[in-house]
Amino acid sequence: MSKKNTYEINFNRPTIVGKELYYISQAIHEGYSAGDAAFTKKCHAYLEQALNVPRVLLTTSCTHALEMTALLLEIQPGDEVIVPSFTFVSTVNAFVLRGAKPVCIDVRPDTLNLDETKLEQLITERTRAIVPVHYAGVGCEIDTIGAIAAKYNIPLVEDNAHGLFGKYKGRFLGTFGAFATQSFHETKNFICGEGGALLINDPAFIERAEIIREKGTNRSRFFRGQVRQVYLG
Ligand SMILES: Cc1ncc(COP(=O)(O)O)c(C=O)c1O
């Protein structure tokens, strides 16, 4: 092909709104460059309110948020976790790291999301989680997937790395499972360099999630003034 007929399509182009450096310098000047100060609190509050989710915790990546779900669900060696056959490695690795066996489910040719018609036949007595990925922000058939998960009492972890503010039948992606995970990696729709979030839709997990995120300590409760000392949770 001649040079004049070639053109490049960027894999991604990070969204820059213009105030990034101003906000970064503000955080540094206030002495809180490690996070969990005013900007983190604003993000938590904004996402909780905008998505109507009981608790959102920013993480260092979507990978980290997925790894937290594996800890929260107490995934053990030999457990089975159903994951789409087409996804990013972190969807699977988070559970394999805890010793789980990934059970890959075929994806649909039209959406590249897991094929909900093949889900039920893959469930066994060892299935501990189902991890639908809303690929490219296109919602999975979450009604059907959720009904099967509920029938067998298996938690759903929505890997919503691509789908913040995407909707399925009018409802935000990430609000269906016990958990959902978001990515703010530079290649995603909303970016911060590297970053992510854990959406906790089942309030029963909130306290442990805060402890795990604070490396096993009750630091979150300490900063809210609920306890007088920091100790291992
Ligand atoms: C479906 C999916 N899940 C998880 C991740 C991991 O996201 P992060 O880079 O924020 O860890 C990605 C990254 O591309 C992804 O595409």
The ligand as a Gaussian input file, in Angstrom:
#p B3LYP/6-31G(d) Opt

LIG

0 1
 C      -11.787000      -6.340000      31.326000
 C      -10.643000      -5.785000      32.118000
 N      -10.559000      -6.074000      33.422000
 C       -9.556000      -5.603000      34.182000
 C       -8.578000      -4.802000      33.650000
 C       -7.467000      -4.328000      34.533000
 O       -7.532000      -2.933000      34.692000
 P       -6.317000      -2.157000      35.395000
 O       -5.315000      -1.862000      34.335000
 O       -6.965000      -0.905000      35.942000
 O       -5.779000      -3.020000      36.462000
 C       -8.614000      -4.466000      32.294000
 C       -7.580000      -3.627000      31.708000
 O       -7.511000      -3.385000      30.536000
 C       -9.673000      -4.975000      31.504000
 O       -9.743000      -4.711000      30.189000

